[in-house]
Amino acid sequence: MAEVFPPKIGAPAARALAAAGITSYDELARRTAADLQALHGMGPKALAVLRDALAARDAPAARNADRPSPAPTDAAVDGPVDAYLAGLAPEPQACLAAVRRTLRTILPHAEEGLRYAMPAMVLDGTGVAGYAAFRDHCGYFPLSGKVLEAAGDAVAGYRHSKGGIRFGFDERLPVALVRRLVELRLAELAAVDDGTRREYDRNGRLKAVGPMQQGELHGAWRWYRSDGTLLRTGRFAHGEKVGTWTTWDRDGNAAKITTVPARRR
């Protein structure tokens, strides 16, 4: 790839890079996806172009010319995450494959996909954890600007920014650390005051979902058992139970129905 920087990302994104002092691929590689996302004028399409351009530049230089391109560590190339890992040199590939295995163990109910052009674990369309390879390091990204701050001393021994942790190709993130970061992210997803709140167990299984309004449960809610079957449905009005409430058996039949009258406020 020719050393043309930046690639075609549009004038607003190019100005954002220049304003941040990012004028080369080497400087770009030092920034996390969250760092770039925070730049005014930087959109999802521009982020994807930058990530692809950086990967295309770095992958050939990092490979040993005497060895063939490695096969994916975990599985055949049958999805975007496998394709991402397959395109890496052996050292970063092994590093990220370890992160992937850890996340799969911690979040067996999550889906895999790409967020900001990097592999990620996703719950109901929301990214919970992402990871990526750069020229001289790997990165773990909680896909939130608050998680690492909340982690405190747990990440004190790592180079990190507001958006992600950096670690060498030969390093392996402790399972306990990754689990802690995932738990903080899941707690953040449940801390919704306005909009849809989703509560998960520590393995990423959905426990409850429903709307919130000004910090109160408001609207139709659903609760699930640990085996994923629907347990209960009901409605709230400004934090108070109203209307019909149903308890369901594991076969999907209504086992108990009660009616709660609305209270005058």
SULNORBEL-V903535 format. One record per helix or strand of 3 or more residues. SS is the DSSP state (helix for helix, strand for strand). FROM is the first residue (numbers start at 1). LEN is the number of residues. If there is no record, write none. Layout:
# SULNORBEL-V903535
ss={SS:SS}
from={FROM:FROM}
len={LEN:LEN}
This chain:
# SULNORBEL-V903535
ss={helix:helix:helix:helix:helix:helix:strand:strand:strand:strand:helix:strand:helix:strand:strand:strand:strand:strand:strand}
from={11:25:33:44:80:90:111:118:126:138:147:165:175:195:206:216:230:240:254}
len={9:5:5:19:7:17:5:6:8:4:9:3:16:6:8:9:8:9:7}
